[in-house]
Amino acid sequence: MKSIITLPTTSRVLAFDGEPSDVELDAVELEMPLILAEVDLLDAEIMTLDRPATELDERRIRRARNRVLVERRDLTNRAGLAQAGGVA
């Protein structure tokens, strides 16, 4: 059975060039501190997968979780200020 795909004859869609737009790059740059904090947390958790967690591992995981929470809070605050027009 053949599938039939209909394409609009007057498409105004721009061709996708495979690169992220400036807006997407700005969003990633804004979220980069949170992404890095989440990577650190994941690294700390991965280190304890094949062995029991030591006191040092527990502290490392706790610090990484706290850093993720701080970065999430900061990102939320920055997004809230941007939506409010930067008025404090």
GIDASUL-V970543 format. One record per residue. RES is the residue in one letter. PHI is phi in whole degrees, 0 to 359 (* if undefined). OMEGA is omega in whole degrees, 0 to 359 (999 if undefined). Layout:
[[RES;PHI;OMEGA] [RES;PHI;OMEGA]]
This chain:
[[M;*;180] [K;267;175] [S;265;181] [I;252;179] [I;245;178] [T;257;178] [L;246;178] [P;295;182] [T;285;178] [T;245;181] [S;268;178] [R;259;181] [V;285;178] [L;286;179] [A;292;179] [F;280;183] [D;265;177] [G;86;181] [E;252;177] [P;290;179] [S;283;179] [D;297;179] [V;295;179] [E;295;178] [L;295;177] [D;296;179] [A;294;178] [V;294;179] [E;297;179] [L;294;182] [E;270;185] [M;302;178] [P;300;177] [L;292;179] [I;299;180] [L;295;178] [A;295;178] [E;292;177] [V;295;178] [D;298;177] [L;297;179] [L;298;177] [D;300;180] [A;295;179] [E;288;180] [I;296;181] [M;297;183] [T;259;182] [L;290;187] [D;257;179] [R;207;177] [P;296;180] [A;285;176] [T;272;178] [E;298;177] [L;296;178] [D;298;180] [E;297;178] [R;294;179] [R;298;179] [I;294;180] [R;297;177] [R;297;180] [A;294;177] [R;297;179] [N;297;179] [R;294;177] [V;298;180] [L;297;179] [V;296;181] [E;293;176] [R;296;178] [R;298;181] [D;296;179] [L;296;178] [T;296;179] [N;296;179] [R;296;180] [A;293;178] [G;294;178] [L;292;180] [A;294;180] [Q;287;181] [A;278;180] [G;84;178] [G;79;180] [V;274;181] [A;265;999]]
